[in-house]
Amino acid sequence: MDILNKVNFTALQNALDHVALVMGEANLSRHDHGHFSDFHQRRNVSQFRCRNIFAIIRPKTLDHVQDIVRIFGRFKTNVGLHVISTGRNWGLGSAEPTTDGVVTLDLANLSTVRDIDCASGWAVIEPGVTQAQLAQRLAGTDRMLNVTASSGHTSVVGNALDRGVGLRRQRTEDLAGLEVVLPDSEIIRVGWWPDEKRRTSINPHGVGPSLLPLFTQSNLGIVTAAVIRLLHRPEKQCVLRLHFSRDTLENAITELRRWVAQDLVSGVLKIYDAVSTQSYGGKPGQHLALVCVSGTSGRVSAITQTLIDEARACSLFTSVTRSDLEPAASNDFVTQVVEHAYAGDPSKNEHMLRCAVGQDADHVDTDGDGWIFFLPLVPFNGRAVSRALELIKQIHEKTGIRAGSTVNALNADLVDLVVSFKFVPNPENTARAHLALDIAYKLFVDAGFIPYRLDVDHAHWMEKLVPDPSAHNLVRRIKQLIDPDAVIAPGRYA
């Protein structure tokens, strides 16, 4: 409770009164500091401890955000602003902050698609804009969004800032520019931004030191808009579905990696293990690889046939089917979701979400089954992936929690491994699931498989994961320089 003891409650009350005058009491939920928020009523799908939140502020405009930051900078509250987009960072803490004693700044009402230029391939959107919202705006055009397999009701900007992974590439590659409110309320734009007077080429790196990456996984500013790069919509697409057994995993991974290395695969190749495949309605007892091929009609036809020939020649796969000739089964939600998502369409994603937690997006945190993510980076080779699965097996033996895993091949050398712990929420199961997560951090990090996104209960691991502590200290010095009054609260990476 040391953080709470430092709070200047009189200053906090005055600050919130001023916020209410600026944007109306209806956009502000206050919590009596004597009771420290409504954390006894709040819940997140991962069952992480609910922190003490003094208030939730829901600005509707950029001016509101500036005013809020200005007010909290003027009143010395010793309370930081915890910023969320839509709060649907499921599996990693949802809308929870990492520390007690904060005020949540909920940007979900900043939900405007400010501008779209399909000819040049960009859209300027605010943090509350969802995958479904932007994808729908792009329907019927020659551009598409790099969507994830998560709910269509999740934030595009929020996921990109946390370095999420889409079906076509990492979301950081989608970021061309950011509009940021600094802790002193100044608005800056970093990276590339549309020029109203002339058309310029998209160049996220600009000239000189690039500031764009500084605001991903960062508490150095509040991002109020982003320029998102849009992909060309392919003329044709085919997704190959390849099943294989656990005993051929290393060789199958080697073969799949060869295909990626030789540019035979479009987007992110995905491999679901037997647990995940069965959870989402797929074929039980088998690993499932989904391989996308897209482009012109001739290219898709030629490469698809080449891959089918390669798959048959290696004799590693128990079945090979193609999406353009054989539709996915009505209950096979994993293939339905991924095939549509490769094409920039998240409309099927809710099926897989319901399979995972039993609820729609609006009720995942309040009523969903337990769901925790662990997200390490693993070398893309058979031995490394097999080793990662062995670690998951060890976790099951130690805790009784059987995790599912999904391989996202970002390139021919690197895999984003999504490890998901599902559990029925009750005190015993929740404790075992959280123990499984603790063990995962220890086992995977010791094996050199470093997580690239953290959950709210493991922010302290940041100190152990940085390759050079002096670089992390530099970030702290920058934070102290631009936010000496700690207007913005610590985050998972601060």
N, C-alpha and C positions, 0 to 999 in steps of 0.2 A: 504493500500500500504506500510505498515511499513516493511514488508519482502523485498519488492523490493528496498526500500531505503538502505538496508544493503548490497545489492549485490555489490561485487567488479567486475565491468564489464570488466576491463582490465585483471584481473586474469582469469575471465571466458573465455574471448576470447583466452587467451594464453592456457588455459586448453583444449578448443575445438580444437585449432590448433594442439596440441600435440596428441589428440585423432585421428585426421584426419591423422597424420603421421603414427600412429600405424596401423590403420585399413582401411584407405582410406576414402576420402571425400564422396564417394558414399554411405557409411554406416552411414552417419551423416546428419541430417536435422537441419540446423541452422535457428534461427528466430531473426530478428533484435530486440534488446532490447528496441529500441525506440517505437516499435509497440507491444511489448510483445506477441509474438507468433502469430499463425494463429487462435486464439480462436474464432474470428468472423466467420470463415469458419468451424471450428470443430463442432461436434454435438455428443451427446450421447443419447441413446434411452430413457433414463429417463428424459432428459431435465434438468439435473443438470447444474449449472453454470460451464462454461468452465474456467479452471484456466489458468494462464499465464505460458507457458512452453517455456524456452529459446532454447531448442534443443531436438531432439530425437536421441539417439544413438542406433544402432542396431548391437551389437557384434555377431560374428559367432562362437567364440570359448571360452573356459574357459580362455585361455591366454588373450584374448581380455578383458574379464571382469576384470581380475586381473590388467591389464594395466590401464584400465579406473579408477578403484578404486584408484590405486596408483597415477595416475595423479591428480585426484580430492582431494586426501589427501595432495599432495605436493603444489598445488596452493590454496591459501586461498580465495576461491570464495564466500563463504557464500551461496552457492547454493547446495542443496542436490540432490541426485540421487533418483528418483521415479522409482521403479522397477515394471515391469509388465511381465506377461508370454506371453499370446496372446492378452491381453487387452479386453477379452470378458467376463468381470465380469458384465454381463447385469443385469439391475435392481438395482444395487448397485453403479453404477458410471462408468461402463465399464473401460476405460483406464485412467480416470481422477485421478489426485492426489487430496489430501485433501487441499493442500495449494497452493498459488501462488509461482512463482519464483523458479521452479525446472527444472531439466534436466531429461527427461524420459529415462530410460534404458530398452529398449524393447528386451526381450529375446526370441522372437518368432523364430529367426534363430538358436537358440540352440535347434535343433529338432531331435537329434539322439537317437535312441534306442540303448544304448551302449551294453547291454547284456540281454539275457533272459535265465532263467533256469527253465523250466517247471517241471522238476523232483523235484526241491526243492521249487518251487513256488514263484519266484521273477523276477522282471525286473528292470534294471537300465536305467532310462530315464531322458531326459533333459526337461526343462520347456516348450519348444515349441512343445513337442510331444502331439498330440491330442488323445481324446478318440477313434476316428475312426481309427487312425493310429495304436495304440497299440492293439485294438480289432482285427483289420485285421491281425496283426502279430500272434495273438493267435488262429485265426480260424483254426479248424481242430485239435487242441491239446486238452489235457485233462485239460487245465487251462483256466480261463477266467478273464476278468477285472470286477471289481465292477464299473459299469458305472452309470452315472446319467441320468436323463430324459432330460437334456439340450442338445444342439447341439453336434453332434459328432466332431465338429471343435473347441471345447473348450479344454483348457489345463487340463491334469490330475494332474500335479504337482500344478498348480496354485489353482485349486479347493480344493485339499487336504490341502494346506497350509492355506486356508481360512476356513478350517473345514467344507467343504461341505458334502452333504449326497448323497450316491449312493443308488441303488435299493436293495443292499444286506446289507449295514451297513454304518456307518459314514466313510468318507474318511480318517479321522485321523487314523483309525484302519488299513488302507492300508499302512501307512508309516512305513517302517522298518529302514530307514536310510536317511540321508541328507548330501550332499556335499555343503559346505557353504564358500563363500568368505567373510571374515570379513572386517570391515572398514579399517583395516591396510593392506589389500590385501592378508593376510594369508589364505590358504585353510585348512579347517578342515572337518572332517567327523564325524558325531554324529550318535548315534544309532548303528544299525548293518550295516556292509558293507561286500560284498563278499571278501573272502581271496583267492588270486590267488594260494597260495601254498597248501592250505588245505581246506576241506569243513567243515564249521562250521554251527551249527544250528542257525536259525534266532531268534535273541533275541533283539528286539528294545530297551529294557530298559538297557541292558549292565550291568556293575558292577559299583556300586557307584551312585552318583547323575546322573539322566538322563537329558541330554541336548537336546534331540530330540524335546520335546514340546516347548522349548524356542524359536524355529524358526518358529512356526505356528502363524499366525496373528501377525507378528513381523517385526520390522525394525532394528533388531540387526545384520543382515547379508543378503547376497544375495545368495539365493539357486540356484545352477547351475545344480544340478542333485539330483535324489531321487531314493531310492530302494522302489519299489512298490510291495506289497505282492499280489500274484495272487490267486484267488479262484479255488478250484476244480470244474470242470464242472460237474453238476449233470447228472446222467444217464437218468433221465426223469424229466419233469416239467409239471405241470398243474396250470393254473391260474383261480381261481373262480371269477366271476363277480357278485356282489350282489348289487342290487338297494334297496334303502329305502327312505322314505319320511322324511321331516323335523320334523314332529310331533313325530316320533319314534326315533329321533337321540340319545337321552340320553341312551335309552335302547339298541339300536343297538351298540353304542360305548361300553357299558358295556359287551355285548356279544362278540364283536370282541376282546376286551381286554382279556377276559377269554381265547379265543383261542390262543392269543399270549403268555399269561402266562403259558399255558399248552403245549407249544412247538408244536403246531399244524401248525404254520406258518413259512415258510422259507423266510428269508430276511425281508425287510421293508414293512409292510402292509400299503397300501395307500388308502386314502379316499378323493375323490374329491367332493366338494360341488356342488350344482345345477348350480351355475354360471360358475365354471370352467369346469364342465362336458359338458355343452352346448357350451362353447367357443371352446372346442377341438373336437367337432363333436359327443359328446355322447348323451345319452338319455335326453331330456329336462325335467326340473322340478324335478329331482331325484338326490339324493346323490349316489355316486358310490364307493363301496369298492372293491379293487383288492387284492386278497389273493393268494399268491404264495405257492405252495407245491412242493418240489423237493427232489430228492434222488434216491433210487433204484426204479425199477418199482413196486415192491410189496408195498413199503412204500407209494409211491404216490397214488396208487390205494386205499389203505386202508384209509389213512388220508383224501383223497379227498371225499370218500364216507362218512366218519365220519362227515366231515364238512357240507356236503350237508344234512345229517340227522339232525345235530344240527340246521342248518339254517331253515329247514322246521319245526322242533319242536318248535322253539321260535316264529314263525309267525311274525317276524319283517321285513322280506325282501319281496319286491314286486316281485322280480324275481331273480333267481339264474341260471347262465349258466357257462359252463366250457370250457376252451380254446381248450382242446384236442378233443372235440366233436362238438363244434360250433365256427367256426372262427369269429373273430371280423368283423363287417360290414366295407365295403370299406371306408366309411366316418367317422368311429369311430376311430380317430387318437389316442386318449388318451389310449385306450386299446391296440391298435397295438404297440404303443411306449413302454408301460410298459411291455407287455408280452415279447417283444424282449429284452428289457433292463434287465429284470430279468435273462435272459440267456446270459448276457454279450454282447449283440449286439445292438449298437446305430444306426444302419443303417436306422431305421424308425424315428429317433428323429427330423429330419428336417421338417417332416410334422407338428408336433405340434408347432415347432418354427414359421412356416409360419402362422399357425392358430392364434398364439399369436400376432405377430407384422406385418404380411403380407409380410415378406421379408426373403430371405436366409441369412445365417450367415454373408456373406461378406457385406451385406447391412443393417443389423439390426440397427447399429448406425447412418448411413448416411440417411436412408430413412424409417426406421421402424416406426410403430405407437408407441405411448407412452407406457412405461412399467416400473413399479417401484415395487420393492420387499420390504416387511417387514417380518422379520424372527424371531419370538419369540419361545421360548420353553414353552410348556404347559403340565401340568400333563395329563397322559393318563387315563382320566375317563370322563364319560358322562357329569357330571356337569361342569367340566372345559372347555371341548370343546364347550359345549353349550354356556357357558359364553363368550368364545372367539368369537363365531359367533354373539352373541348379541352386542359385541363391534364393530364388523364389520358393523352391521346394524346401530348402532349409527353414525358411520363415514359416512355412506351413507346418513343418514338423515341430517347431518350437512353440507355435501359438495356436495351431488348429485353424488358422485363417488361410484359406486357399485364394491366392491372388490370381487375377487374370492379367495378361500382358498383350500389348500391341506394339509391333515393330513399325515405326515410321522411318523409311529409308530416305534421309534428306539428300544424300548423294551416295556415291559408290564407296565412301569411307566412313560415313557417320549415320548412326541410328538414334532417333529419339524413341526411347522405350517408355511406353505408358504402362505403369504398373498400377492396377486398380484393386483396392480392397473393398469388397462389398460385405455388409453385415446387417443383421437384424438388430436395430438399436435397443439394447437393454444394458444395464450396468456391466454385466459380465462380458457380453460380446463387444461392447464399445471399448472396454479396457483391453481386451485381446487384440482388437483391430489397431488400437493406438500403440500397443506394444509391438505389433508387427511392423508398423511404420518406423518406430524407433530402431528396430533391428535392421530394417531395410537401409536406413541411412548408414549405419555402422558397416554392414556387410558390403554394400555396393561401393561406398567410398573407399574402404580398405582395398577393394578389388580394382580401384582406379576408375570406376563408373560414376562420374560426378553428376549430381542433379543440376539442371540448368534453371529450374523454377522451384521455389520453396513454398511450404505451407506456413500458416501463421504461427504454429507452435514450434517451428524449427528455424526461425529467423536467426537464432544464435549460431547456427551452423555456417553462416556466411563467413565468419572468422576462419573456419577450418577449410573452406572451399576455395578461397581466393589464392591464385598461384603466387602472388607477390603482395604481402601485407602493405608494402609502401604505396602500392597503387590504390589500395582501399583507403589508406590514410589520406591520400590526395583527394579522394572523393569527400572525405570528412572535412578536409580543409576548405574545399569549395562550398560545401554545405554551410559551414560556419561563416564563410565570407558573405554569401548571398542571403542567408537566413539566420542571422545572429540571435533572433528572438524565438527561433524554433516555431514559426507560424505553422509550418507543415510538419505533421507528426512523423515519427519514425515509421518506416515501412518494413516489408519483409527482407529488404536488401540493404537497409541503411545501418 
